[in-house]
Amino acid sequence: MNPILAILKEHNVSDTQINELFQTLTENPLMAMGTIGQLGIPPEKLQQLMALVMQNPALIKEAVEELGLDFSKVEAAKAQLQQ
């Protein structure tokens, strides 16, 4: 299992919440940050999660694909943020 998904499940984040989070990520990455804060994950685990993503950004792609979502939307959202 993808480490991002494993951390979320470890903190009792439901499959529905995980899917909603990644759906938000594909549509609006800035909103996803707010959603992550509402999941009730302890700050030290959030730091661990962010460190994982910073060290290996491909984990996001793997998680999106594992959830069956469209990664091209993540890329499009990322490009929009960089403009």
C-alpha positions as CSV (number, residue, x, y, z in Angstrom):
1,M,0.0,0.0,0.0
2,N,1.1,3.5,-0.8
3,P,2.7,5.1,2.4
4,I,0.4,8.2,2.1
5,L,-2.7,6.0,2.1
6,A,-1.2,3.9,4.9
7,I,-0.7,6.9,7.2
8,L,-4.3,8.1,6.4
9,K,-5.8,4.7,7.2
10,E,-3.6,4.4,10.3
11,H,-5.4,7.5,11.6
12,N,-8.9,6.1,10.9
13,V,-9.5,8.3,7.8
14,S,-12.3,6.5,6.0
15,D,-12.0,5.4,2.3
16,T,-14.6,8.0,1.5
17,Q,-12.6,10.8,3.1
18,I,-9.5,9.6,1.3
19,N,-11.2,9.6,-2.0
20,E,-12.7,13.0,-1.3
21,L,-9.2,14.3,-0.3
22,F,-7.6,13.1,-3.5
23,Q,-10.5,14.2,-5.6
24,T,-10.0,17.7,-4.1
25,L,-6.3,17.4,-4.7
26,T,-6.9,16.8,-8.4
27,E,-9.3,19.7,-8.7
28,N,-7.8,22.3,-6.3
29,P,-4.6,21.5,-4.5
30,L,-4.9,24.6,-2.2
31,M,-8.3,23.4,-0.9
32,A,-6.8,19.9,-0.3
33,M,-4.4,21.5,2.3
34,G,-7.4,22.7,4.3
35,T,-9.1,19.4,4.0
36,I,-6.0,17.6,5.3
37,G,-6.1,19.8,8.4
38,Q,-9.7,18.7,9.1
39,L,-8.9,15.0,9.2
40,G,-7.7,15.0,12.8
41,I,-4.2,13.7,12.1
42,P,-1.7,14.7,14.8
43,P,0.7,17.4,13.7
44,E,3.8,15.1,14.0
45,K,2.2,12.6,11.6
46,L,1.2,15.4,9.2
47,Q,4.9,16.5,9.3
48,Q,5.9,12.9,8.5
49,L,3.4,12.8,5.7
50,M,4.6,16.1,4.2
51,A,8.2,14.9,4.5
52,L,7.4,11.8,2.6
53,V,5.8,13.8,-0.2
54,M,8.6,16.3,-0.3
55,Q,11.2,13.5,-0.6
56,N,9.3,11.5,-3.1
57,P,6.6,13.4,-5.0
58,A,5.9,10.4,-7.1
59,L,4.0,9.0,-4.1
60,I,1.1,11.3,-4.9
61,K,0.9,9.9,-8.4
62,E,1.0,6.3,-7.0
63,A,-1.8,7.1,-4.5
64,V,-4.0,8.8,-7.2
65,E,-3.5,5.8,-9.5
66,E,-4.1,3.3,-6.6
67,L,-7.4,5.1,-5.9
68,G,-8.3,5.0,-9.6
69,L,-8.3,8.7,-10.2
70,D,-7.0,10.7,-13.2
71,F,-3.4,11.9,-12.5
72,S,-3.5,14.2,-15.5
73,K,-5.9,16.4,-13.5
74,V,-3.3,16.7,-10.8
75,E,-0.7,17.8,-13.4
76,A,-3.2,20.3,-14.8
77,A,-3.9,21.8,-11.4
78,K,-0.2,22.0,-10.7
79,A,0.4,23.9,-13.9
80,Q,-2.4,26.2,-13.1
81,L,-0.8,27.0,-9.7
82,Q,2.5,27.8,-11.3
83,Q,1.0,30.5,-13.6
